[in-house]
Structure formats: C-alpha cells, structure tokens
Amino acid sequence: MFHSSAMVNSHRKPMFNIHRGFYCLAAILPQICICSQFSVPSSYHFTEDPGAFPVATNGERFPWQELRLPSVVIPLHYDLFVHPNLTSLDFVASEKIEVLVSNATQFIILHSKDLEITNATLQSEEDSRYMEPGKELKVLSYPAHEQIALLVPEKLTPHLKYYVAIDFQAKLGDGFEGFYKSTYRTLGGETRILAVTDFEPTQARMAFPCFDEPLFKANFSIKIRRESRHIALSNMPKVKTIELEGGLLEDHFETTVKMSTYLVAYIVCDFHSVSGFTSSGVKVSIYASPDKRNQTHYALQASLKLLEFYEKYFDIYYPLSKLGMFKFHIIVFIFAHKTCFDLFPLSLSM
C-alpha cells in the first residue's frame, strides 16, 4: 500500500492510481478470467510464406504476427535485478525467467518497450543444474506490437523448464508509466528525484522484458541496488541488504505471491516512514518526504483502523506481514488488488 509526500509533483499525476485501496474487498463475486479464453495456433514454427509475418527492426521476419502472446511458453518465476541511477536518470537491469514449455517451439515471444537488450541467453534445466553456460539467443524486435522474439538454436522440448537470462538498460521515463522519474521540492527549495513504477495496465514491459498479460502469472524475486542515502521498497518485505564497493547497497526482497506483471512495484527514494501494528500483527508504514514526516501520523492511525475494520467486516485477514503507503498531498493510496479467482492485497514494503 502507498501513501506519499505532500509536495511530490503537485502538477503531475500521483505515482499510483487513486481509489485503488480496498475497492477489491467491497465484493467477492465469482469471476471469469477472459484472459484464458484466447487461443493460439497449434504450430509455433516459421512459416514458408514471408508475407505472413511482420518485419523486425533489422529487416528480418518477425516470427509472430498476433498482438497477444502465444501460450506455448509460460513464465513461472522472475529473478529481477534493477539498478537505477538518479543522477544520470537511467537504469541497468537483468532478469532470469524460469519458463515452462507446453509445445515445441523455435522462439520465445515477450513484451518489451523502449528497452535496450544487451544480451540474452537460454539454459535448459539440466544446463542450470550442472552450471553450464547459457546459449546465446538472437533477439528480434517488433515495436508496433511492443514485442521481442528470442530465437533459440534448437527447438524447445515440451513439458521441460528453461531459464531465459536477459541483460538490458533504459532511461527512466519522463511520463507516468513504466519505471519513471518523479520529483519533489524540499522546504529549502531543493528538487529531489525519485525512481518509481506504475505498471497498470500494460506498462511492466517498459521496465523489464516480460509476459505482460494478466494470464501469465508468476512469482517475482526482486533485488534493487541503490546509494546509501536512498531507500528501496517493493511488494514484499526486505530480506537482507548487501554492502557493495563504492558505497552502494543492494536490497533483496522476499519472493512475491503468484501474480500478474502489472502488480509488480518498486521505488527508490529518500523518504522517511512511521509505522504501527494492527491488532492482527500487520505492520503498517506511511512514507513521506523528510519535510512532511510530521504529517503522516493521522494517515497511520486512519490506516490501522481501516485495515482492522475491513479484516473484521469481510472476515478476510490481510495475508502479508507488512503494508506500506506513500503520502501525496492528503490522499492515501491503497495497493490492494483482486486477481482472477484470487484476492491478493499487495504492499510495497521495506
């Protein structure tokens, strides 16, 4: 959950959508996930007809013509590392995606938008077990569909797991989507920069290559590298912090519940927090810029009472150990969502 600081970009939209909080708790109704109703062709090989497929940015045939991703490769787990630089306003990152192959295929299609892919490799489960190096993958890009294709040297075997490793980099966004920069002004007139995410509905692809459709749920293990003057927050509580050379720190967060990519969230900033506990033991924290920390106590007390009220009213206890909020102006933002068939109130936590 989020609550954030009074002077953060008063002329910009808040980092996280308003009225997201607890609306999903208002009713628990049977739902049908329309995402699972689409079908894809049974063949996942290159066609002999060159006119049947679009052209990638390098002039080669792009092997997938549909706007929706094929369901032949399913993500299971993302290991995501992110290092934003709030001075140069860019970030470098890497990920390792564990995938399950349901049908033989010669390529893997993911979403990616405005990301520079610097390297991509593939390991089989056996390769990973014996620490064998990954095989280099050729990367094709088709910006019109915000997709990339990873061409594999050999057909992937059905019912086996593989590991896709991708290194990439990009600028922090100037808008309000993906992984972007935001600012606030201190009482002394200094402008400070934060790096923050907003992935709903389909902007996770602007922060990391992924299967950016709600159907493709997975677990996420997130690591964030930062300067010591900043803090890093993500969906789950922080497990540990590693000290690196050059005064940098790397925060490791617990693995998330199984969820869609648009629910992933992280932020790097210099905010301070106040915290309290509900009667059921959930730690609730309110984050604000240092100048506005004294305005957070009312929000904390209100949040504790609201969470306890909804737990009792719906007889559903908040399933995570922490809940964090950022303060923008006087608005409290709740980061709670209902996925298809499941209720997962998610938090940004230290």
BARO-862093 format. One record per residue (C-alpha): residue in one letter; chain; x, y, z. Coordinates in steps of 0.1 Angstrom, whole numbers, padded with zeros to 4 digits. Example, Ala and Ser with C-alpha at 12.3 -4.5 7.8 and 13.67 -1.06 7.14 Angstrom:
BEGIN
+---+---+-------+-------+-------+
! r ! c !     x !     y !     z !
+---+---+-------+-------+-------+
! A ! A !  0123 ! -0045 !  0078 !
! S ! A !  0137 ! -0011 !  0071 !
+---+---+-------+-------+-------+
***
This chain:
BEGIN
+---+---+-------+-------+-------+
! r ! c !     x !     y !     z !
+---+---+-------+-------+-------+
! M ! A !  0000 !  0000 !  0000 !
! F ! A !  0011 !  0036 ! -0005 !
! H ! A !  0009 !  0070 !  0009 !
! S ! A !  0032 !  0097 ! -0002 !
! S ! A !  0046 !  0132 !  0002 !
! A ! A !  0028 !  0165 !  0001 !
! M ! A !  0049 !  0183 ! -0024 !
! V ! A !  0057 !  0155 ! -0048 !
! N ! A !  0049 !  0167 ! -0083 !
! S ! A !  0017 !  0186 ! -0075 !
! H ! A !  0012 !  0192 ! -0112 !
! R ! A !  0018 !  0155 ! -0121 !
! K ! A ! -0005 !  0126 ! -0117 !
! P ! A !  0002 !  0106 ! -0085 !
! M ! A !  0026 !  0077 ! -0088 !
! F ! A ! -0001 !  0052 ! -0081 !
! N ! A ! -0037 !  0052 ! -0091 !
! I ! A ! -0062 !  0068 ! -0067 !
! H ! A ! -0091 !  0048 ! -0052 !
! R ! A ! -0073 !  0015 ! -0057 !
! G ! A ! -0075 !  0009 ! -0020 !
! F ! A ! -0096 ! -0018 ! -0007 !
! Y ! A ! -0121 ! -0014 ! -0035 !
! C ! A ! -0115 ! -0051 ! -0043 !
! L ! A ! -0127 ! -0060 ! -0009 !
! A ! A ! -0161 ! -0045 ! -0014 !
! A ! A ! -0175 ! -0076 ! -0030 !
! I ! A ! -0163 ! -0111 ! -0036 !
! L ! A ! -0181 ! -0124 ! -0066 !
! P ! A ! -0175 ! -0153 ! -0090 !
! Q ! A ! -0152 ! -0141 ! -0117 !
! I ! A ! -0143 ! -0155 ! -0151 !
! C ! A ! -0109 ! -0146 ! -0164 !
! I ! A ! -0114 ! -0137 ! -0200 !
! C ! A ! -0076 ! -0138 ! -0205 !
! S ! A ! -0077 ! -0176 ! -0205 !
! Q ! A ! -0103 ! -0178 ! -0233 !
! F ! A ! -0080 ! -0168 ! -0262 !
! S ! A ! -0065 ! -0194 ! -0284 !
! V ! A ! -0033 ! -0195 ! -0303 !
! P ! A ! -0022 ! -0215 ! -0334 !
! S ! A ! -0010 ! -0251 ! -0327 !
! S ! A !  0021 ! -0246 ! -0347 !
! Y ! A !  0049 ! -0224 ! -0334 !
! H ! A !  0074 ! -0227 ! -0363 !
! F ! A !  0084 ! -0203 ! -0390 !
! T ! A !  0061 ! -0202 ! -0420 !
! E ! A !  0074 ! -0206 ! -0455 !
! D ! A !  0053 ! -0176 ! -0466 !
! P ! A !  0074 ! -0145 ! -0459 !
! G ! A !  0044 ! -0122 ! -0463 !
! A ! A !  0026 ! -0138 ! -0434 !
! F ! A !  0047 ! -0122 ! -0407 !
! P ! A !  0058 ! -0086 ! -0399 !
! V ! A !  0093 ! -0073 ! -0403 !
! A ! A !  0116 ! -0068 ! -0374 !
! T ! A !  0136 ! -0036 ! -0369 !
! N ! A !  0167 ! -0053 ! -0385 !
! G ! A !  0147 ! -0062 ! -0416 !
! E ! A !  0143 ! -0099 ! -0408 !
! R ! A !  0110 ! -0117 ! -0405 !
! F ! A !  0095 ! -0114 ! -0370 !
! P ! A !  0081 ! -0149 ! -0362 !
! W ! A !  0049 ! -0139 ! -0345 !
! Q ! A !  0021 ! -0118 ! -0361 !
! E ! A ! -0005 ! -0117 ! -0333 !
! L ! A ! -0010 ! -0089 ! -0308 !
! R ! A ! -0015 ! -0114 ! -0279 !
! L ! A !  0014 ! -0135 ! -0268 !
! P ! A !  0014 ! -0173 ! -0277 !
! S ! A !  0007 ! -0195 ! -0247 !
! V ! A !  0033 ! -0221 ! -0257 !
! V ! A !  0059 ! -0207 ! -0232 !
! I ! A !  0046 ! -0200 ! -0196 !
! P ! A !  0066 ! -0179 ! -0171 !
! L ! A !  0069 ! -0195 ! -0136 !
! H ! A !  0094 ! -0172 ! -0118 !
! Y ! A !  0113 ! -0140 ! -0124 !
! D ! A !  0146 ! -0131 ! -0107 !
! L ! A !  0148 ! -0094 ! -0114 !
! F ! A !  0177 ! -0071 ! -0106 !
! V ! A !  0174 ! -0033 ! -0110 !
! H ! A !  0200 ! -0005 ! -0105 !
! P ! A !  0185 !  0029 ! -0111 !
! N ! A !  0209 !  0059 ! -0113 !
! L ! A !  0191 !  0090 ! -0100 !
! T ! A !  0219 !  0113 ! -0113 !
! S ! A !  0221 !  0101 ! -0149 !
! L ! A !  0184 !  0092 ! -0149 !
! D ! A !  0188 !  0058 ! -0163 !
! F ! A !  0189 !  0022 ! -0151 !
! V ! A !  0207 ! -0011 ! -0159 !
! A ! A !  0190 ! -0043 ! -0151 !
! S ! A !  0190 ! -0081 ! -0156 !
! E ! A !  0165 ! -0109 ! -0152 !
! K ! A !  0163 ! -0146 ! -0152 !
! I ! A !  0129 ! -0160 ! -0161 !
! E ! A !  0120 ! -0196 ! -0154 !
! V ! A !  0096 ! -0208 ! -0181 !
! L ! A !  0077 ! -0240 ! -0188 !
! V ! A !  0073 ! -0251 ! -0225 !
! S ! A !  0040 ! -0267 ! -0234 !
! N ! A !  0047 ! -0272 ! -0271 !
! A ! A !  0078 ! -0274 ! -0293 !
! T ! A !  0088 ! -0240 ! -0305 !
! Q ! A !  0117 ! -0222 ! -0321 !
! F ! A !  0112 ! -0189 ! -0304 !
! I ! A !  0100 ! -0172 ! -0273 !
! I ! A !  0079 ! -0140 ! -0276 !
! L ! A !  0079 ! -0114 ! -0248 !
! H ! A !  0068 ! -0078 ! -0244 !
! S ! A !  0094 ! -0051 ! -0243 !
! K ! A !  0091 ! -0014 ! -0249 !
! D ! A !  0119 !  0012 ! -0251 !
! L ! A !  0144 ! -0012 ! -0236 !
! E ! A !  0179 ! -0018 ! -0250 !
! I ! A !  0186 ! -0056 ! -0248 !
! T ! A !  0223 ! -0061 ! -0244 !
! N ! A !  0224 ! -0098 ! -0240 !
! A ! A !  0201 ! -0128 ! -0239 !
! T ! A !  0209 ! -0165 ! -0232 !
! L ! A !  0190 ! -0197 ! -0226 !
! Q ! A !  0197 ! -0226 ! -0202 !
! S ! A !  0179 ! -0259 ! -0200 !
! E ! A !  0171 ! -0272 ! -0166 !
! E ! A !  0199 ! -0297 ! -0170 !
! D ! A !  0223 ! -0269 ! -0180 !
! S ! A !  0214 ! -0249 ! -0150 !
! R ! A !  0218 ! -0280 ! -0127 !
! Y ! A !  0254 ! -0286 ! -0139 !
! M ! A !  0262 ! -0248 ! -0141 !
! E ! A !  0267 ! -0250 ! -0179 !
! P ! A !  0268 ! -0216 ! -0196 !
! G ! A !  0236 ! -0204 ! -0214 !
! K ! A !  0233 ! -0204 ! -0252 !
! E ! A !  0233 ! -0170 ! -0269 !
! L ! A !  0199 ! -0160 ! -0283 !
! K ! A !  0193 ! -0138 ! -0313 !
! V ! A !  0169 ! -0110 ! -0304 !
! L ! A !  0144 ! -0095 ! -0329 !
! S ! A !  0123 ! -0065 ! -0321 !
! Y ! A !  0088 ! -0055 ! -0334 !
! P ! A !  0079 ! -0022 ! -0318 !
! A ! A !  0045 ! -0020 ! -0334 !
! H ! A !  0033 ! -0048 ! -0310 !
! E ! A !  0059 ! -0039 ! -0283 !
! Q ! A !  0073 ! -0075 ! -0286 !
! I ! A !  0107 ! -0091 ! -0289 !
! A ! A !  0114 ! -0126 ! -0302 !
! L ! A !  0142 ! -0147 ! -0288 !
! L ! A !  0153 ! -0172 ! -0314 !
! V ! A !  0165 ! -0204 ! -0299 !
! P ! A !  0192 ! -0225 ! -0316 !
! E ! A !  0172 ! -0257 ! -0312 !
! K ! A !  0135 ! -0264 ! -0307 !
! L ! A !  0124 ! -0263 ! -0271 !
! T ! A !  0112 ! -0296 ! -0257 !
! P ! A !  0076 ! -0297 ! -0245 !
! H ! A !  0070 ! -0302 ! -0207 !
! L ! A !  0105 ! -0291 ! -0198 !
! K ! A !  0117 ! -0260 ! -0179 !
! Y ! A !  0141 ! -0235 ! -0193 !
! Y ! A !  0158 ! -0203 ! -0179 !
! V ! A !  0159 ! -0172 ! -0200 !
! A ! A !  0185 ! -0146 ! -0189 !
! I ! A !  0183 ! -0111 ! -0203 !
! D ! A !  0205 ! -0080 ! -0196 !
! F ! A !  0190 ! -0047 ! -0206 !
! Q ! A !  0191 ! -0009 ! -0199 !
! A ! A !  0170 !  0022 ! -0205 !
! K ! A !  0163 !  0057 ! -0195 !
! L ! A !  0140 !  0064 ! -0166 !
! G ! A !  0107 !  0076 ! -0182 !
! D ! A !  0096 !  0112 ! -0184 !
! G ! A !  0059 !  0103 ! -0183 !
! F ! A !  0039 !  0085 ! -0157 !
! E ! A !  0042 !  0049 ! -0169 !
! G ! A !  0067 !  0020 ! -0165 !
! F ! A !  0098 !  0029 ! -0145 !
! Y ! A !  0100 !  0067 ! -0144 !
! K ! A !  0115 !  0096 ! -0125 !
! S ! A !  0095 !  0119 ! -0103 !
! T ! A !  0105 !  0149 ! -0082 !
! Y ! A !  0096 !  0168 ! -0051 !
! R ! A !  0108 !  0201 ! -0037 !
! T ! A !  0121 !  0205 ! -0001 !
! L ! A !  0113 !  0234 !  0022 !
! G ! A !  0147 !  0248 !  0013 !
! G ! A !  0138 !  0248 ! -0024 !
! E ! A !  0160 !  0218 ! -0035 !
! T ! A !  0145 !  0195 ! -0061 !
! R ! A !  0150 !  0158 ! -0053 !
! I ! A !  0144 !  0129 ! -0076 !
! L ! A !  0127 !  0095 ! -0070 !
! A ! A !  0125 !  0065 ! -0093 !
! V ! A !  0091 !  0048 ! -0092 !
! T ! A !  0070 !  0023 ! -0111 !
! D ! A !  0034 !  0023 ! -0124 !
! F ! A !  0027 ! -0008 ! -0145 !
! E ! A ! -0011 ! -0010 ! -0147 !
! P ! A ! -0024 ! -0020 ! -0171 !
! T ! A !  0004 ! -0029 ! -0196 !
! Q ! A !  0035 ! -0009 ! -0187 !
! A ! A !  0056 ! -0035 ! -0170 !
! R ! A !  0072 ! -0041 ! -0204 !
! M ! A !  0087 ! -0006 ! -0201 !
! A ! A !  0107 ! -0017 ! -0171 !
! F ! A !  0117 ! -0053 ! -0179 !
! P ! A !  0110 ! -0078 ! -0207 !
! C ! A !  0081 ! -0099 ! -0196 !
! F ! A !  0050 ! -0118 ! -0204 !
! D ! A !  0029 ! -0086 ! -0198 !
! E ! A ! -0006 ! -0101 ! -0199 !
! P ! A ! -0027 ! -0109 ! -0168 !
! L ! A ! -0030 ! -0145 ! -0178 !
! F ! A !  0008 ! -0151 ! -0173 !
! K ! A !  0010 ! -0150 ! -0135 !
! A ! A !  0044 ! -0158 ! -0119 !
! N ! A !  0064 ! -0153 ! -0087 !
! F ! A !  0089 ! -0124 ! -0085 !
! S ! A !  0121 ! -0122 ! -0066 !
! I ! A !  0134 ! -0086 ! -0067 !
! K ! A !  0168 ! -0071 ! -0060 !
! I ! A !  0174 ! -0033 ! -0061 !
! R ! A !  0208 ! -0016 ! -0060 !
! R ! A !  0209 !  0019 ! -0046 !
! E ! A !  0230 !  0046 ! -0029 !
! S ! A !  0231 !  0047 !  0009 !
! R ! A !  0212 !  0080 !  0010 !
! H ! A !  0182 !  0063 ! -0006 !
! I ! A !  0158 !  0035 !  0004 !
! A ! A !  0143 !  0008 ! -0018 !
! L ! A !  0108 ! -0006 ! -0015 !
! S ! A !  0090 ! -0033 ! -0033 !
! N ! A !  0059 ! -0055 ! -0030 !
! M ! A !  0074 ! -0078 ! -0003 !
! P ! A !  0094 ! -0072 !  0029 !
! K ! A !  0131 ! -0068 !  0026 !
! V ! A !  0151 ! -0100 !  0034 !
! K ! A !  0186 ! -0085 !  0036 !
! T ! A !  0209 ! -0057 !  0024 !
! I ! A !  0244 ! -0063 !  0010 !
! E ! A !  0271 ! -0037 !  0011 !
! L ! A !  0290 ! -0033 ! -0022 !
! E ! A !  0320 ! -0014 ! -0034 !
! G ! A !  0317 !  0023 ! -0039 !
! G ! A !  0292 !  0028 ! -0011 !
! L ! A !  0264 !  0011 ! -0029 !
! L ! A !  0238 ! -0012 ! -0012 !
! E ! A !  0217 ! -0040 ! -0027 !
! D ! A !  0184 ! -0048 ! -0011 !
! H ! A !  0169 ! -0083 ! -0015 !
! F ! A !  0131 ! -0088 ! -0011 !
! E ! A !  0111 ! -0118 ! -0004 !
! T ! A !  0095 ! -0137 ! -0033 !
! T ! A !  0060 ! -0125 ! -0041 !
! V ! A !  0029 ! -0144 ! -0043 !
! K ! A !  0019 ! -0156 ! -0078 !
! M ! A !  0007 ! -0125 ! -0096 !
! S ! A !  0004 ! -0107 ! -0129 !
! T ! A !  0032 ! -0083 ! -0141 !
! Y ! A !  0011 ! -0052 ! -0136 !
! L ! A !  0011 ! -0058 ! -0098 !
! V ! A !  0049 ! -0056 ! -0096 !
! A ! A !  0061 ! -0024 ! -0079 !
! Y ! A !  0093 ! -0008 ! -0066 !
! I ! A !  0106 !  0026 ! -0057 !
! V ! A !  0139 !  0042 ! -0049 !
! C ! A !  0137 !  0074 ! -0029 !
! D ! A !  0149 !  0093 !  0003 !
! F ! A !  0115 !  0092 !  0021 !
! H ! A !  0111 !  0086 !  0058 !
! S ! A !  0085 !  0065 !  0075 !
! V ! A !  0064 !  0060 !  0106 !
! S ! A !  0050 !  0026 !  0115 !
! G ! A !  0024 !  0008 !  0137 !
! F ! A !  0008 ! -0026 !  0141 !
! T ! A ! -0028 ! -0037 !  0137 !
! S ! A ! -0044 ! -0060 !  0163 !
! S ! A ! -0037 ! -0089 !  0140 !
! G ! A !  0000 ! -0081 !  0139 !
! V ! A !  0003 ! -0065 !  0104 !
! K ! A !  0029 ! -0037 !  0103 !
! V ! A !  0016 ! -0006 !  0085 !
! S ! A !  0040 !  0021 !  0074 !
! I ! A !  0035 !  0055 !  0060 !
! Y ! A !  0062 !  0070 !  0038 !
! A ! A !  0067 !  0107 !  0032 !
! S ! A !  0095 !  0132 !  0022 !
! P ! A !  0116 !  0142 !  0052 !
! D ! A !  0099 !  0176 !  0054 !
! K ! A !  0064 !  0161 !  0056 !
! R ! A !  0071 !  0133 !  0080 !
! N ! A !  0052 !  0151 !  0108 !
! Q ! A !  0021 !  0149 !  0086 !
! T ! A !  0020 !  0112 !  0085 !
! H ! A !  0007 !  0103 !  0120 !
! Y ! A ! -0030 !  0108 !  0112 !
! A ! A ! -0027 !  0087 !  0080 !
! L ! A ! -0011 !  0060 !  0100 !
! Q ! A ! -0038 !  0059 !  0126 !
! A ! A ! -0065 !  0060 !  0100 !
! S ! A ! -0049 !  0032 !  0080 !
! L ! A ! -0046 !  0010 !  0111 !
! K ! A ! -0083 !  0014 !  0118 !
! L ! A ! -0093 !  0009 !  0082 !
! L ! A ! -0073 ! -0023 !  0078 !
! E ! A ! -0087 ! -0037 !  0110 !
! F ! A ! -0123 ! -0027 !  0100 !
! Y ! A ! -0121 ! -0044 !  0066 !
! E ! A ! -0105 ! -0075 !  0081 !
! K ! A ! -0134 ! -0079 !  0105 !
! Y ! A ! -0161 ! -0068 !  0081 !
! F ! A ! -0152 ! -0092 !  0054 !
! D ! A ! -0137 ! -0118 !  0077 !
! I ! A ! -0106 ! -0118 !  0055 !
! Y ! A ! -0072 ! -0112 !  0072 !
! Y ! A ! -0045 ! -0093 !  0053 !
! P ! A ! -0023 ! -0121 !  0041 !
! L ! A !  0011 ! -0103 !  0041 !
! S ! A !  0032 ! -0092 !  0071 !
! K ! A !  0036 ! -0056 !  0060 !
! L ! A !  0017 ! -0028 !  0044 !
! G ! A !  0034 !  0004 !  0032 !
! M ! A !  0019 !  0036 !  0019 !
! F ! A !  0032 !  0068 !  0003 !
! K ! A !  0017 !  0102 !  0010 !
! F ! A !  0009 !  0125 ! -0019 !
! H ! A ! -0008 !  0157 ! -0008 !
! I ! A ! -0035 !  0144 !  0016 !
! I ! A ! -0045 !  0112 ! -0004 !
! V ! A ! -0040 !  0077 !  0009 !
! F ! A ! -0033 !  0051 ! -0017 !
! I ! A ! -0041 !  0015 ! -0010 !
! F ! A ! -0023 ! -0011 ! -0030 !
! A ! A ! -0048 ! -0039 ! -0029 !
! H ! A ! -0060 ! -0059 ! -0059 !
! K ! A ! -0081 ! -0088 ! -0068 !
! T ! A ! -0067 ! -0111 ! -0095 !
! C ! A ! -0088 ! -0136 ! -0114 !
! F ! A ! -0102 ! -0160 ! -0088 !
! D ! A ! -0078 ! -0148 ! -0060 !
! L ! A ! -0076 ! -0119 ! -0036 !
! F ! A ! -0040 ! -0106 ! -0031 !
! P ! A ! -0037 ! -0073 ! -0013 !
! L ! A ! -0001 ! -0064 ! -0022 !
! S ! A !  0021 ! -0040 ! -0004 !
! L ! A !  0053 ! -0020 ! -0010 !
! S ! A !  0074 ! -0028 !  0020 !
! M ! A !  0109 ! -0023 !  0032 !
+---+---+-------+-------+-------+
***
